Amino acid sequence: MFELKITILGSGTAAPRLERNMSGYLLEAGAKKILFDAGAGTIRQLLKLKINLLGINDIFYTHLHNDHINDLGAIIWSNNYGMVRKTALNIYGPKGFKKYFKILMEKILKPTKLNYKINVKEMWNSTIMAIPIIDDFNNKLIKNYSIDNSNKLINNKNNIIIESIKSKHTNASVSYRAEYNDKSIVYSGDTDYSNEIIKISKNADLLILECSHPDGMKAKGHLIPSLCGRIAKKAKVKKLVLTHFYPEADKVDIKRQCEKEYNGKIILAKDFMKIRV
């Protein structure tokens, strides 16, 4: 009931690879299932795990690059035409996400009708949201979507707390921290080294950091193993997961490169890997 668990749905990048799907992470807090990012192929990864898409009511996006958000349209479409959703779908994203969503719905998807409610909210600059473990959404079918501008925090002991902070990747990208039952998981999304990612990761039980390239191949807006280790060390996290690997990262011992900076437990992500906190 009180377990916090993350499943790696996609440990890859924009580079197409059979063994590494594009970004996607399933967080389970008790009976609650939350999706962080949904790059192309995320729906299929969930199917392989026998996870019912209708059981996921909250999706958090770190930024608008396709390898992190490509399956959003497919999720909306399949919930409307391929299956019968009776609960609201709550979608969160960084600054500019509401505009992106409006274009997606009105210019690209253009459903003749929407048979369930979609709530859209932007999370930016350390906004904190509380997601109830037990859903209390009205089952009545609502044929529209809403864009929420409120930043209210619900105080309830049955909540999982989600915090966001600006990340150093695009002008509008965020990292997330999830807390439940005194346990914490941080997911960086794509980011470069910054004080912000260290701040949101402080004393986390599990830190999931992108590690796109090995040391010596640093790319702007992305991390390398030694920088990942430095972040984990400064934030004093208990366990570090490296993910979001371009092919070059799989050709060298990136764990050893990371260990030069961080002496805690390091895990190299693989698709379908489950990690309990």
C-alpha positions in Angstrom: 0.0 0.0 0.0 2.8 2.4 0.9 5.4 1.3 -1.7 7.0 3.8 -4.1 8.2 2.2 -7.3 9.5 3.4 -10.7 9.5 1.4 -13.9 11.7 2.4 -16.8 9.6 2.4 -19.9 12.1 4.1 -22.1 15.8 4.5 -21.3 16.7 5.8 -24.8 16.7 9.0 -26.8 15.7 10.4 -30.2 18.1 7.7 -31.7 15.9 4.8 -32.7 16.9 1.6 -30.9 15.2 -1.7 -30.4 16.5 -2.2 -26.9 15.9 1.3 -25.7 12.6 3.0 -26.2 12.2 6.8 -26.1 11.7 8.4 -22.7 8.9 7.2 -20.4 8.8 6.4 -16.7 5.9 4.9 -14.7 5.7 5.9 -11.0 3.6 3.8 -8.7 2.7 5.1 -5.2 0.6 2.5 -3.6 -2.3 1.9 -6.1 -1.7 5.2 -7.9 0.0 5.1 -11.3 1.6 8.3 -12.7 3.4 8.7 -16.0 6.5 10.9 -16.5 7.1 11.7 -20.1 5.7 9.6 -23.0 8.0 9.4 -26.0 7.1 7.3 -29.1 6.3 3.7 -28.1 5.3 4.4 -24.5 1.8 2.9 -25.0 3.3 -0.3 -26.4 5.7 -0.5 -23.5 2.8 -0.3 -21.1 0.9 -3.0 -23.0 3.9 -5.3 -22.6 3.8 -4.8 -18.9 0.0 -5.4 -18.9 -0.6 -1.9 -17.5 -4.1 -0.6 -18.4 -3.8 2.9 -19.8 -7.2 3.7 -18.3 -5.6 3.3 -14.9 -3.2 6.2 -15.5 -5.0 9.5 -14.7 -1.9 11.8 -14.4 0.9 12.5 -16.9 3.8 14.9 -16.3 5.9 16.1 -19.1 9.4 17.6 -18.6 9.6 19.4 -22.0 8.2 19.4 -25.5 10.8 17.5 -27.5 9.3 14.6 -29.5 11.3 11.8 -27.8 9.6 12.8 -24.5 6.1 13.8 -25.7 5.4 12.0 -29.0 2.8 9.6 -27.6 0.6 12.3 -26.0 -1.6 12.5 -29.1 -1.8 8.7 -29.3 -2.8 8.5 -25.6 -5.6 11.1 -26.1 -6.8 9.5 -29.3 -6.8 5.9 -27.9 -8.6 7.0 -24.8 -11.3 8.6 -26.9 -11.8 6.1 -29.7 -9.9 2.9 -28.8 -11.2 2.5 -25.2 -13.8 4.1 -22.9 -12.3 6.4 -20.3 -14.7 7.4 -17.6 -12.3 9.4 -15.4 -10.5 12.7 -16.1 -7.1 12.7 -17.6 -4.8 15.2 -15.9 -1.8 16.4 -18.0 0.9 18.6 -16.6 3.8 20.3 -18.4 6.3 23.2 -18.3 5.7 26.8 -19.3 4.2 27.0 -22.8 2.5 23.6 -22.4 -1.0 25.0 -22.5 -0.4 26.6 -25.9 1.1 23.4 -27.2 -1.9 21.4 -26.0 -4.4 23.8 -27.6 -2.6 23.5 -31.0 -2.5 19.7 -30.6 -6.2 19.5 -29.9 -7.5 22.1 -32.3 -5.1 21.9 -35.3 -3.8 18.3 -35.3 -6.0 15.8 -33.5 -9.3 17.7 -34.0 -11.6 15.0 -32.4 -15.2 15.3 -33.4 -16.1 15.0 -29.7 -14.1 14.3 -26.6 -15.9 11.7 -24.4 -13.9 12.4 -21.2 -12.5 15.4 -19.4 -8.9 16.5 -19.8 -7.4 18.9 -17.3 -4.3 20.8 -18.4 -1.9 22.5 -16.0 1.5 24.1 -16.3 4.1 23.4 -13.5 6.9 25.9 -13.4 9.4 27.3 -11.0 8.9 25.0 -7.9 5.1 24.8 -8.2 3.9 22.0 -5.9 0.9 19.8 -6.7 -0.7 17.2 -4.5 -2.2 14.2 -6.3 -4.7 12.1 -4.3 -3.8 8.4 -4.1 -7.5 7.5 -4.3 -9.1 9.2 -7.3 -12.2 11.2 -6.7 -13.0 12.4 -10.2 -16.6 12.4 -11.3 -17.3 9.5 -13.6 -19.8 11.5 -15.7 -18.6 11.9 -19.3 -17.5 15.5 -20.1 -17.0 16.5 -23.7 -14.4 19.2 -23.2 -11.1 20.0 -21.7 -10.0 22.7 -19.2 -6.8 24.6 -18.6 -6.1 25.2 -15.0 -4.2 28.3 -13.9 -4.4 27.7 -10.1 -1.4 26.8 -8.0 -3.2 25.5 -4.9 -1.7 22.8 -2.8 -4.2 20.2 -1.4 -3.2 19.1 2.1 -4.2 15.5 2.5 -2.2 12.6 4.0 -3.2 10.3 1.1 -1.5 12.5 -1.4 1.7 12.1 -3.5 3.4 15.4 -3.6 4.9 16.5 -7.0 7.3 19.4 -7.2 8.8 21.0 -10.3 11.8 23.2 -10.9 13.2 24.7 -14.1 15.9 22.6 -15.7 18.8 23.7 -17.9 17.8 22.2 -21.3 15.4 24.4 -23.2 13.8 27.7 -22.3 10.9 25.8 -21.0 11.8 22.5 -19.4 11.4 21.2 -15.9 12.6 18.4 -13.5 10.2 16.7 -11.1 10.4 15.5 -7.5 7.8 13.0 -6.2 7.3 12.3 -2.5 5.1 9.7 -0.8 5.2 8.2 2.6 8.5 9.8 3.5 10.2 8.5 0.3 11.3 10.6 -2.7 12.2 10.1 -6.3 13.6 12.8 -8.6 13.4 12.6 -12.4 15.6 15.2 -14.2 14.2 14.9 -17.7 16.8 16.4 -20.1 19.1 18.8 -18.3 22.6 20.2 -18.1 24.5 20.7 -14.9 22.8 23.3 -12.7 22.1 24.4 -9.2 18.4 23.8 -9.8 18.8 20.0 -10.3 21.0 19.8 -7.2 18.4 21.8 -5.2 15.4 19.6 -6.1 17.4 16.4 -5.6 18.6 17.2 -2.1 18.6 14.0 0.1 16.4 12.1 -2.4 16.0 8.4 -2.0 16.3 7.9 -5.8 17.7 10.3 -8.4 17.0 9.5 -12.1 19.4 11.5 -14.2 19.8 11.7 -18.0 23.3 10.7 -19.1 23.2 11.2 -22.8 26.9 10.8 -23.6 30.1 9.5 -22.0 32.8 11.8 -20.6 34.6 13.5 -23.4 31.5 13.9 -25.6 29.7 16.6 -23.7 26.7 18.2 -25.5 25.0 21.4 -24.5 21.9 20.9 -22.5 22.8 17.3 -21.6 24.8 15.5 -18.9 27.8 13.2 -18.9 28.6 10.6 -16.2 31.1 12.7 -14.2 28.6 15.5 -14.0 25.8 13.1 -13.0 28.1 11.9 -10.2 28.9 15.4 -9.1 25.1 16.3 -8.9 24.4 13.1 -6.9 27.3 13.8 -4.5 26.3 17.4 -3.9 22.7 16.5 -3.4 23.5 13.7 -1.1 21.2 11.3 -2.8 20.9 7.6 -1.6 20.8 6.0 -5.0 21.5 7.2 -8.6 20.0 5.9 -11.8 21.6 6.9 -15.1 19.3 6.8 -18.2 18.6 8.5 -21.6 21.5 6.9 -23.3 22.6 7.7 -26.9 24.4 4.8 -28.5 27.9 6.2 -27.6 27.1 5.9 -23.9 26.7 2.2 -24.2 30.1 1.7 -25.7 32.1 2.7 -22.7 32.0 2.1 -18.9 29.9 5.1 -17.9 29.3 3.7 -14.4 33.1 3.8 -13.8 33.2 7.4 -15.0 30.4 8.3 -12.7 32.0 6.6 -9.7 34.9 9.1 -9.9 32.5 11.6 -8.4 29.9 9.6 -6.5 30.5 6.6 -4.3 26.8 5.7 -3.7 24.9 3.0 -5.5 24.7 3.6 -9.3 22.2 1.8 -11.6 22.3 1.8 -15.4 18.7 2.0 -16.6 17.3 -0.7 -18.9 13.8 -0.8 -20.4 11.3 -2.6 -18.1 13.6 -2.3 -15.1 11.7 -1.9 -11.8 13.2 0.0 -8.9 11.6 0.1 -5.5 12.3 2.9 -3.0 
